[in-house]
Amino acid sequence: MSKELEKIFEETLKEANNDTLSIKQSLRKTHFKEQLITARMEILDMAMNNDPSLAKLMTTPAEELPVEYRNLVEEIAPNMMDKDLYFFIKTSIESGLVSLFSKSSGDILEAFIAYRVKGNEVKGIKMFSVNPNHKDFTFQRDFDSFLSDVLLPNYKRIEWSALAKNSANKTYRRIIKKFGGNCDPPIENHKNIPENTIINYWIDRE
């Protein structure tokens, strides 16, 4: 990694807000492998300059991306399939959502995570890979850890959603069973609903 990018990472960690700092403290005690940092466009820009494949992933219109990304964008903004991931990350950061990057031990950007905090509740979690070499585009393998290690210890209610046709629903159904959550429509109806139906998930912490 370049010294300039390393400097940006270091500055970001120093400038992290209280929410991110508490997240970092939680991560030190858990098995969640990626390190979370406050998302800044400077970090993404520098990483894209150093990795042409990342730049291509970030600037390709959503309608031309793998189906996992298309499903995500279709849920967020179905009329903006011509926009790219760079646009959605930038919009998330500028709109004031909690926006995070995770990076591996080798300082490679792995995922982008965004959500809204309202009191003791987290709403609208979105998590997807920004590593063009990842096969797990929606980062299903780490969603469980992110909930259990980062969000559930700090908030009373966690909410997210997905289109019925999203392959991540299999993971989400397992997660709500594990943590005593729920969804609407209920699990027993998932096989019989239209693929463009939004499934809402939530977990309440006692």
C-alpha positions as CSV (number, residue, x, y, z in Angstrom):
1,M,0.0,0.0,0.0
2,S,1.3,3.5,-0.8
3,K,2.4,5.8,2.0
4,E,-0.2,8.3,1.0
5,L,-3.0,5.7,1.4
6,E,-1.5,4.5,4.6
7,K,-1.5,8.1,5.9
8,I,-5.2,8.5,5.0
9,F,-6.1,5.3,6.9
10,E,-4.2,6.5,10.0
11,E,-5.9,9.9,9.8
12,T,-9.3,8.3,9.4
13,L,-8.8,6.2,12.5
14,K,-7.9,9.2,14.5
15,E,-10.9,11.2,13.3
16,A,-13.4,8.4,13.8
17,N,-16.6,9.4,15.6
18,N,-17.7,7.9,18.9
19,D,-19.9,5.3,17.1
20,T,-17.0,4.0,15.1
21,L,-14.7,4.0,18.0
22,S,-17.1,1.9,20.0
23,I,-17.4,-0.4,17.0
24,K,-13.6,-0.7,16.8
25,Q,-13.5,-1.5,20.6
26,S,-16.0,-4.3,20.0
27,L,-14.1,-5.7,17.1
28,R,-10.9,-6.1,19.2
29,K,-12.7,-8.6,21.3
30,T,-14.4,-10.6,18.5
31,H,-13.6,-12.8,15.6
32,F,-14.8,-10.2,13.0
33,K,-11.6,-10.1,10.9
34,E,-12.0,-6.9,8.9
35,Q,-11.2,-3.6,10.5
36,L,-13.9,-0.9,10.3
37,I,-13.0,2.7,9.5
38,T,-15.1,5.7,8.7
39,A,-15.7,5.8,5.0
40,R,-14.2,8.7,3.2
41,M,-14.1,9.3,-0.5
42,E,-10.4,10.0,-0.4
43,I,-9.7,6.4,0.7
44,L,-11.8,5.0,-2.1
45,D,-10.3,7.3,-4.7
46,M,-6.8,6.4,-3.7
47,A,-7.6,2.7,-3.7
48,M,-9.1,3.0,-7.2
49,N,-6.0,4.8,-8.4
50,N,-3.9,1.8,-7.2
51,D,-6.3,-0.9,-8.5
52,P,-7.8,-0.6,-12.0
53,S,-10.1,-3.6,-11.3
54,L,-11.6,-1.7,-8.3
55,A,-12.0,1.4,-10.4
56,K,-13.9,-0.6,-13.0
57,L,-16.1,-2.2,-10.4
58,M,-16.9,1.2,-8.9
59,T,-17.6,3.0,-12.2
60,T,-19.6,0.3,-14.1
61,P,-23.4,1.1,-14.2
62,A,-25.3,-1.1,-11.8
63,E,-27.3,-2.6,-14.6
64,E,-24.1,-4.2,-16.0
65,L,-22.9,-5.5,-12.7
66,P,-23.4,-9.1,-11.3
67,V,-26.9,-9.9,-10.2
68,E,-26.1,-9.5,-6.5
69,Y,-25.3,-5.8,-7.0
70,R,-28.2,-5.3,-9.3
71,N,-30.6,-6.6,-6.7
72,L,-29.1,-4.3,-4.1
73,V,-29.4,-1.2,-6.3
74,E,-32.9,-2.2,-7.4
75,E,-34.0,-2.2,-3.8
76,I,-32.4,1.1,-2.9
77,A,-33.3,3.0,-6.1
78,P,-34.9,1.0,-8.9
79,N,-34.9,4.1,-11.2
80,M,-31.2,4.5,-10.9
81,M,-29.8,1.4,-12.4
82,D,-27.7,3.5,-14.7
83,K,-25.8,4.9,-11.7
84,D,-22.6,3.2,-10.4
85,L,-21.5,2.0,-7.0
86,Y,-19.2,5.0,-6.6
87,F,-22.3,7.2,-6.8
88,F,-24.1,5.3,-4.2
89,I,-21.2,5.3,-1.8
90,K,-20.7,9.0,-2.2
91,T,-24.4,9.7,-1.7
92,S,-24.4,7.6,1.4
93,I,-21.5,9.4,2.9
94,E,-22.8,12.9,2.0
95,S,-26.3,12.1,3.3
96,G,-25.1,11.5,6.8
97,L,-25.7,7.7,7.0
98,V,-23.2,5.8,9.2
99,S,-20.8,4.8,6.4
100,L,-17.9,2.4,6.9
101,F,-15.3,0.6,5.0
102,S,-13.8,-2.7,6.2
103,K,-10.3,-3.5,5.3
104,S,-8.3,-6.7,5.6
105,S,-5.0,-7.1,7.5
106,G,-3.3,-6.3,4.2
107,D,-5.1,-2.9,4.1
108,I,-7.2,-4.0,1.1
109,L,-10.7,-2.5,1.1
110,E,-13.1,-5.4,1.5
111,A,-16.6,-4.0,2.1
112,F,-18.8,-0.9,2.3
113,I,-21.4,-0.8,5.0
114,A,-24.1,1.9,5.6
115,Y,-27.0,2.2,7.9
116,R,-29.1,4.8,9.7
117,V,-29.2,5.3,13.5
118,K,-32.4,6.6,15.2
119,G,-32.1,6.6,18.9
120,N,-31.4,3.0,20.0
121,E,-32.4,1.5,16.6
122,V,-30.4,0.7,13.5
123,K,-32.3,0.8,10.2
124,G,-31.7,0.0,6.5
125,I,-28.4,-1.8,6.7
126,K,-26.6,-2.3,3.4
127,M,-23.4,-4.2,3.1
128,F,-21.6,-5.1,-0.1
129,S,-18.1,-6.0,-1.3
130,V,-15.8,-3.4,-2.8
131,N,-13.1,-6.0,-3.4
132,P,-13.3,-7.1,-7.1
133,N,-11.7,-10.4,-6.2
134,H,-14.4,-11.4,-3.8
135,K,-16.9,-14.0,-4.8
136,D,-19.2,-13.1,-1.9
137,F,-20.5,-9.8,-3.4
138,T,-23.0,-9.2,-0.6
139,F,-20.6,-10.2,2.2
140,Q,-23.1,-12.7,3.6
141,R,-20.3,-14.5,5.4
142,D,-19.6,-11.4,7.6
143,F,-23.2,-10.1,8.1
144,D,-23.8,-12.4,11.0
145,S,-20.6,-11.3,12.7
146,F,-21.3,-7.7,12.1
147,L,-24.7,-8.0,13.7
148,S,-23.6,-10.0,16.7
149,D,-20.2,-8.4,17.4
150,V,-20.9,-4.7,16.4
151,L,-24.6,-3.8,16.3
152,L,-26.5,-6.0,18.8
153,P,-24.4,-5.1,21.8
154,N,-25.0,-1.4,21.2
155,Y,-28.6,-1.1,19.9
156,K,-32.0,-2.4,20.9
157,R,-33.4,-3.0,17.5
158,I,-31.8,-3.8,14.2
159,E,-33.7,-3.6,10.9
160,W,-32.8,-4.4,7.2
161,S,-34.5,-5.6,4.1
162,A,-34.0,-7.4,0.8
163,L,-35.8,-8.2,-2.4
164,A,-37.4,-11.7,-2.4
165,K,-35.2,-12.7,-5.3
166,N,-32.0,-11.8,-3.4
167,S,-29.9,-14.9,-2.7
168,A,-28.9,-13.3,0.7
169,N,-32.4,-14.1,2.1
170,K,-31.2,-17.6,2.9
171,T,-28.6,-16.1,5.2
172,Y,-31.0,-13.6,6.6
173,R,-33.6,-16.3,7.5
174,R,-30.9,-18.2,9.3
175,I,-29.8,-15.1,11.2
176,I,-33.2,-14.2,12.5
177,K,-33.8,-17.8,13.6
178,K,-30.4,-17.6,15.4
179,F,-31.1,-14.3,17.2
180,G,-34.8,-14.6,17.7
181,G,-35.7,-12.1,15.1
182,N,-38.7,-11.9,12.7
183,C,-39.6,-10.8,9.2
184,D,-42.5,-9.7,7.1
185,P,-43.7,-11.5,5.1
186,P,-43.1,-14.4,7.4
187,I,-40.7,-17.1,6.4
188,E,-43.3,-19.7,5.6
189,N,-44.6,-17.4,2.8
190,H,-41.3,-16.7,1.1
191,K,-41.6,-19.3,-1.5
192,N,-44.9,-18.0,-2.7
193,I,-44.3,-14.3,-3.0
194,P,-43.4,-12.3,-6.1
195,E,-39.6,-11.9,-6.6
196,N,-39.8,-8.1,-6.4
197,T,-41.4,-8.2,-2.9
198,I,-39.4,-6.4,-0.2
199,I,-38.8,-8.6,2.8
200,N,-38.3,-6.7,6.0
201,Y,-36.2,-8.2,8.8
202,W,-35.7,-7.1,12.4
203,I,-34.1,-8.3,15.6
204,D,-35.1,-6.9,19.0
205,R,-32.6,-7.1,21.8
206,E,-34.0,-7.8,25.2
